[in-house]
Amino acid sequence: MTGEGRLYLRPGSRFIWKAWYVDGREYRESTGLDSSNPDNWKKAEKSLKKSLRQKATHEETGSPFIGPEQKRIRVSELLEKG
């Protein structure tokens, strides 16, 4: 998937990672899929395609892009805002 993101192995991790660009910024995220299982590479590719669809929606509609770090929020962070 040249120019459309990539799947890769990170040293010291057994998981398949994905990376893609949005507005010139690289986003990286673990797929949570074990790289030793050949079937997981197809699942990881689907996960990357989902991220690329979110990117396309952002580019087409101008809606805010919610990256991996915005998806994760700690309970303590919610409590601080309350």
C-alpha positions in Angstrom: 0.0 0.0 0.0 2.6 2.5 -1.1 1.6 6.1 -0.1 -1.4 4.7 1.7 0.1 3.8 5.0 2.0 0.7 6.0 2.1 -2.3 8.3 5.3 -3.1 10.1 7.0 -4.9 13.0 8.4 -2.8 15.8 11.5 -4.1 17.5 10.7 -5.9 20.7 7.0 -6.2 20.0 5.2 -9.3 18.8 2.3 -7.2 17.4 1.7 -5.9 13.9 1.8 -2.0 13.9 0.2 0.3 11.4 1.2 3.8 10.3 -0.5 6.4 8.1 -0.4 10.1 7.5 -3.1 12.7 8.0 -2.4 16.4 7.2 1.3 15.7 7.1 1.5 14.1 10.5 2.3 10.4 10.9 0.1 8.3 13.2 1.2 5.0 14.5 -0.8 2.4 16.4 -0.6 -1.2 17.4 -3.2 -3.4 15.8 -3.0 -5.7 18.8 -2.6 -8.7 16.4 0.2 -11.2 16.9 2.5 -11.2 14.0 3.3 -14.9 14.3 -0.2 -15.8 13.0 -0.3 -15.4 9.2 -4.0 -14.8 9.2 -3.5 -11.7 11.4 -1.7 -9.9 8.6 -5.0 -9.8 6.6 -6.8 -8.5 9.7 -4.1 -5.9 10.2 -4.6 -4.8 6.6 -8.3 -4.3 7.2 -7.5 -2.3 10.4 -5.2 0.0 8.3 -7.9 0.4 5.6 -10.4 1.4 8.3 -7.9 4.1 9.5 -7.5 5.3 5.9 -11.3 5.5 5.4 -11.4 7.7 8.5 -8.7 9.9 6.9 -10.6 10.1 3.6 -13.8 11.1 5.5 -11.8 13.9 7.2 -10.4 15.1 3.9 -13.7 15.0 2.1 -15.9 16.6 4.7 -13.5 18.7 6.7 -14.7 16.9 9.9 -12.1 16.7 12.7 -9.7 13.8 12.5 -9.7 11.8 15.7 -6.3 10.1 16.0 -5.3 7.2 18.3 -4.3 9.4 21.1 -7.6 11.2 21.2 -9.5 7.9 21.2 -7.8 6.9 24.5 -8.8 8.8 27.6 -8.2 7.9 31.2 -10.9 7.9 33.9 -8.6 10.2 35.9 -8.7 12.7 33.0 -12.5 12.6 32.9 -12.6 13.2 36.7 -10.3 16.2 36.4 -12.7 17.8 34.0 -15.8 17.2 36.2 
